[in-house]
Amino acid sequence: MKAIVVTGQAAATAGMKLVERPEPQAAINDVVVQVHASGFVPTELAWPSTWTDRRGRDRTPSIIGHELAGVVIALGYGTTGLSVGQRVFGLADWHRDGTLTEYVAMEARNLAPLPGDIDFTEGASLPISGLTAWQGLFQHGRLQPGQSVLAHGAAGAVGSMVTQLARQAGAYVIGTGRAADRQKALDFGAKEFVDLDNDALEDVGGVDLVLDVIGGDIQKRSARLIRAGGTLVSIVGPTEARPVDGLAIDFVVESDRAQLGEIVQRVRDGRLRTNIGTVATLDDAVAAFNPTERRAGKTIIHVRP
Ligand SMILES: NC(=O)c1ccc[n+]([C@@H]2O[C@H](COP(=O)([O-])OP(=O)(O)OC[C@H]3O[C@@H](n4cnc5c(N)ncnc54)[C@H](OP(=O)(O)O)[C@@H]3O)[C@@H](O)[C@H]2O)c1
């Protein structure tokens, strides 16, 4: 089968290669999924799980990409809850070969049924951005109605989900990003927008929750805006910035069947819009993940035509 692999951290996304690999076998509690569409986040390449297994042993060349939508074609020993022929979507284990390929073996519990009225491309765009936003806001951020949320990168893949989910939960959302993203962020539900290149972030005043997708100096400055008891949640590396009197949390998204079900239901009933910018084939995936110009929205790889 065709697969996109990486062999060394230094090469980053430019080091991705399209290769031939043997098809995987289903282990206990696994399924094998025929991948129809797949996504990828660049931070994967910075996480140890891309390079080693759970015992710390080198597992390169590693198949990257960990979100997918597809069809179950085989069940492992003792696997329950899913059946052969079922449409599914979900998030594969970070320590195992991933989803930028034609077939993946993964634990059934990391998948949820994909309703027939959601296409595979949409389904593959939801696990990482949807679950990250959900877990950042509701699990780690403990968002309450009436609170204010600073949603960085609000026109991006995660930020647009954060903006929509926070707004629906009764929060006041202040989005940030590039000047060109203002209208997109407002359309996703932000009440205000801060152009980080030209506006003063500090003019925002106090907020209860910061959802950071940028890091560095923006993260540090955002921490100072947090009201007493508020939280800074980061998804881009160790949180150095501490709110004066609140929590700082850095996390990596994990799969959750119930949350995937909630997210896809919101897409079905029109409460959540996906944010897909580019769709490419597996043959063109390396170029798609190394764009020469700025790309808005999420890149999804259509594995099966
Ligand atoms: N920890 C986790 O579990 C987890 C999960 C998902 C994603 N991530 C990571 O989180 C980050 C965001 O992911 P994503 O998929 O949402 O990416 P994305 O679609 O590229 O969205 C990020 C948005 O933020 C904007 N942005 C970034 N830096 C900025 C700056 N300095 N000033 C103004 N705007 C800025 C980007 O604009 P430009 O494109 O112009 O820079 C883009 O609109 C990535 O690094 C990703 O790898 C981590």
The ligand as a Gaussian input file, in Angstrom:
#p B3LYP/6-31G(d) Opt

LIG

0 1
 N       -1.721000      19.625000      21.125000
 C       -2.624000      19.153000      20.294000
 O       -3.306000      18.197000      20.588000
 C       -2.830000      19.820000      18.956000
 C       -3.984000      19.497000      18.240000
 C       -4.223000      20.162000      17.032000
 C       -3.316000      21.097000      16.548000
 N       -2.189000      21.356000      17.244000
 C       -1.263000      22.402000      16.766000
 O       -1.917000      23.648000      16.973000
 C       -1.536000      24.585000      15.982000
 C       -2.778000      25.107000      15.271000
 O       -3.336000      24.059000      14.516000
 P       -4.402000      24.346000      13.365000
 O       -4.633000      23.022000      12.702000
 O       -5.554000      25.090000      13.905000
 O       -3.524000      25.294000      12.390000
 P       -4.043000      26.369000      11.346000
 O       -5.267000      25.852000      10.640000
 O       -2.864000      26.778000      10.544000
 O       -4.529000      27.594000      12.275000
 C       -3.671000      28.432000      12.972000
 C       -4.150000      29.862000      12.691000
 O       -3.438000      30.768000      13.542000
 C       -2.831000      31.762000      12.719000
 N       -1.570000      32.224000      13.315000
 C       -0.521000      31.468000      13.673000
 N        0.473000      32.236000      14.168000
 C        0.012000      33.516000      14.115000
 C        0.551000      34.775000      14.486000
 N        1.786000      34.887000      15.010000
 N       -0.200000      35.879000      14.301000
 C       -1.430000      35.794000      13.774000
 N       -2.015000      34.615000      13.401000
 C       -1.289000      33.505000      13.575000
 C       -2.566000      31.069000      11.412000
 O       -2.335000      31.991000      10.385000
 P       -1.092000      31.686000       9.365000
 O       -1.480000      30.459000       8.635000
 O       -1.023000      32.904000       8.509000
 O        0.130000      31.510000      10.229000
 C       -3.851000      30.268000      11.242000
 O       -4.925000      31.052000      10.768000
 C       -0.582000      23.837000      15.051000
 O        0.746000      24.096000      15.467000
 C       -0.953000      22.380000      15.272000
 O        0.093000      21.522000      14.913000
 C       -1.915000      20.754000      18.450000

